[in-house]
Amino acid sequence: MFSKKYLKLVFVAACIIETLCATYFLLIANAATFFSILYFIAEMSIGVLILFFPQYEKNISTNKRKYDAEFFFKILLITAVAFFLFHEARNLFAENPIDYRNADMLPVIKTMNERFLDGQWKHVYDKIPGIWDGSKPIYLPFMWLPFSPAVAFNFDVRWITVTALFIVFITLINAFQFKKNGTFSFLILITSLAVLYWLFWQDDIHGFISLTEEGVIVLFYVLLAIALMTENIFLISITICLCMLSRYSAIGFVPAFIIYLLLCNKNKQAFLFVSIGVIIALGFFIIPFGWKPFTELIKLPSNYINFSKIVWKDTPEVFTAGLGFARFFIPEKINVLHYLLIALTFIIPAGFSLFYYSFRKKIQFNNVPLATMKISLVIFYNFIDVPYLYLFYTSTLVSLVIAIYFLRRDLS
């Protein structure tokens, strides 16, 4: 359907547009609505175009290491990124001390880890009197547990975010190959570094580094994308559990992936996928922390309607100056948006899998689970009730990782 040259050009262009819409284009006055729509179109295009790339090889490891100019370029770039992260993060942390009155995510996560490390496992999800006169922890285990080393060794928890981000960029740089699709690969690499610079340069706009735990979420979803490219059901099952027990952005992908496996007569893989998910949910959530927190967090999305109204009243720029479609529903029709989010989150990815199965004999679709995962992220974030800007960088960086891996191959 697409020539390989045209496919590469459109795919890379869509990745760049997606990135710019989530970053530098937002600095253009009174244009956020236009760029939020363009962002959605670019993201959906990426999800569809993934289907037309050749099926990714199950073994995505690099070839035998060659100590050539490209190797030393990567080492130099990784070193530069490490220095940039350390220098900028240290300055940013000094200028923005953690304070629950600015954002309570990290203080809550720190308290949860203190209780966990103190052996108070059954009280991890109890109210925290020192934060907003009794803040109720609402974070899934793999969102707060990765920060336990920082609490245990008494250093700023935000270094965990920086470390996760560093791993993501090591992955990106290591996958880069200039010899194959060099111009396109270089464009993706430059675009990725532009995102990294934006995350520090405009932290006051999104708070990704100084206020949030989102770097860990980005890492988990990048690992999921790589696992889907390996087609290893064990890696896929483990990484989807990391994602779902941190931020369930890809919740619509889970039933869609099971449908895909069953339609492809991969019943054993479907059974393994579900079994591993149940075991990890039991072992890392229900058994150690109790059934009550689990059920409370399942009910949590129903509270987002009222929460979004509060945010609209206090900080309307969250809706008007960033991305997402909530700007078209706030405040009168937020209920419509909420139920639309729930419906589309499950219907679109599942429909993706069913569409593939129905037309598999007429059209050669590839990388269906990976494309479905990307589409799941697109739907979830663009229709989310409260579209904080820092949330959108997960989907953006996942696109760039997918692109850099796809361009490793000879697609001429």
NORKA-V675070 format. One record per backbone hydrogen bond with DSSP energy under -1.0 kcal/mol. CO is the residue of the C=O (numbers start at 0). NH is the residue of the N-H. E is the energy in kcal/mol with one decimal. If there is no record, write none. Layout:
co->(CO	CO)
nh->(NH	NH)
e->(E	E)
//
This chain:
co->(2	3	4	5	6	7	8	9	10	11	12	13	14	15	16	17	19	22	23	24	27	30	31	32	33	34	35	36	37	38	39	40	41	42	43	44	45	47	48	50	65	67	68	69	70	71	72	73	74	75	76	77	78	79	80	81	82	83	84	85	86	87	88	89	90	91	98	98	103	104	105	106	107	108	109	110	111	112	113	114	115	118	119	120	122	127	127	130	130	134	139	139	140	143	144	146	147	148	149	155	156	157	158	159	160	161	162	163	164	165	166	167	168	169	170	180	181	182	183	184	185	186	187	188	189	190	191	192	193	194	196	197	199	201	201	202	206	206	212	213	214	215	216	217	218	219	220	221	222	223	224	225	226	231	232	233	234	235	236	237	238	239	240	242	242	244	246	247	249	251	252	253	254	255	256	257	258	259	260	261	265	266	267	268	269	270	271	272	273	274	275	276	277	278	279	280	281	284	285	290	291	292	293	294	298	299	300	302	303	304	305	306	307	308	309	310	314	315	315	316	324	325	325	328	332	333	334	335	336	337	338	339	340	341	342	343	345	346	347	348	349	350	351	352	353	354	358	358	362	366	367	368	369	370	371	372	373	374	375	376	377	378	381	385	387	388	391	392	393	394	395	396	397	398	399	400	401	402	404	405	408)
nh->(6	7	8	9	10	11	12	13	14	15	16	17	18	19	20	21	24	25	26	27	30	34	35	36	37	38	39	40	41	42	43	44	45	46	47	48	49	50	51	365	67	71	72	73	74	75	76	77	78	79	80	81	82	83	84	85	86	87	88	89	90	91	92	93	94	95	101	102	107	108	109	110	111	112	113	114	115	116	117	119	118	120	122	123	125	130	134	133	134	127	142	143	144	146	147	150	151	152	154	158	159	161	162	163	164	165	166	167	168	169	170	171	172	173	174	184	185	186	187	188	189	190	191	192	193	194	195	196	197	198	200	201	202	204	205	206	210	211	215	217	218	219	220	221	222	223	224	225	226	227	228	229	230	235	236	237	238	239	240	241	242	243	244	245	246	141	248	250	252	255	256	257	258	259	260	261	262	263	265	264	269	270	271	272	273	274	275	276	277	278	279	280	281	282	283	285	286	288	289	294	295	296	297	298	301	302	303	306	307	308	309	310	311	312	313	314	317	318	319	320	327	328	329	332	336	337	338	339	340	341	342	343	344	345	346	347	349	350	351	352	353	354	355	356	357	358	361	362	364	370	371	372	373	374	375	376	377	378	379	380	381	382	324	387	390	391	395	396	397	398	399	400	401	402	403	404	405	406	407	408	410)
e->(-2.8	-2.4	-2.1	-2.6	-2.4	-2.6	-2.2	-2.5	-2.1	-2.3	-2.6	-2.7	-2.1	-2.8	-2.5	-1.2	-2.5	-1.5	-1.6	-1.6	-1.2	-2.2	-2.1	-1.6	-2.4	-2.5	-1.6	-2.2	-2.6	-2.5	-2.6	-2.2	-2.0	-2.2	-2.1	-2.9	-1.9	-1.2	-1.7	-2.7	-2.1	-2.0	-2.1	-2.2	-2.2	-2.4	-2.5	-2.9	-2.2	-2.2	-2.6	-2.5	-2.4	-2.6	-2.9	-2.4	-2.7	-2.8	-2.4	-2.1	-1.7	-2.6	-2.9	-1.8	-1.8	-1.4	-2.0	-1.8	-2.2	-2.5	-2.7	-2.1	-2.5	-2.0	-2.1	-2.3	-2.2	-3.0	-1.3	-2.6	-1.5	-1.2	-1.7	-1.0	-1.7	-1.7	-1.7	-1.4	-1.7	-2.7	-2.1	-1.1	-3.1	-1.5	-2.3	-1.5	-3.1	-2.4	-2.4	-2.0	-1.6	-2.0	-2.4	-2.5	-2.3	-2.3	-2.2	-1.9	-2.1	-2.3	-2.2	-2.1	-2.6	-2.8	-1.7	-3.1	-2.6	-2.0	-2.0	-2.3	-2.7	-2.4	-2.3	-2.2	-2.0	-1.6	-2.0	-2.4	-2.1	-2.4	-3.1	-2.6	-1.2	-1.8	-1.2	-2.8	-2.1	-1.1	-1.4	-2.4	-2.0	-2.2	-2.2	-2.2	-2.4	-1.9	-2.0	-2.2	-2.6	-2.4	-1.4	-1.4	-1.2	-2.7	-2.4	-2.3	-2.6	-2.4	-1.4	-2.0	-2.2	-3.1	-2.2	-1.6	-1.7	-2.3	-1.7	-1.4	-1.3	-1.1	-2.9	-2.0	-2.5	-2.3	-2.5	-2.4	-2.7	-1.7	-3.4	-1.5	-2.1	-2.4	-2.5	-2.7	-2.3	-2.6	-2.9	-1.7	-2.4	-2.6	-2.5	-2.3	-2.4	-3.0	-2.6	-2.1	-2.6	-2.2	-1.8	-2.3	-2.5	-2.2	-1.4	-1.6	-1.4	-2.7	-1.5	-1.9	-2.7	-1.4	-1.7	-2.4	-2.3	-1.8	-2.4	-3.4	-1.9	-1.5	-1.8	-2.3	-1.9	-2.1	-2.1	-2.6	-1.8	-2.4	-2.1	-2.1	-2.7	-1.9	-2.3	-2.9	-2.2	-1.0	-2.8	-1.8	-1.4	-2.8	-2.0	-1.8	-2.2	-2.7	-2.2	-2.0	-2.3	-1.9	-1.0	-2.9	-1.2	-2.5	-2.6	-2.4	-2.2	-2.5	-2.2	-2.0	-2.2	-2.5	-2.4	-2.4	-2.1	-1.6	-3.2	-1.9	-1.5	-1.5	-1.6	-2.2	-2.1	-1.9	-1.7	-2.1	-2.4	-2.5	-2.3	-1.9	-2.6	-2.3	-1.2	-1.2	-1.0)
//
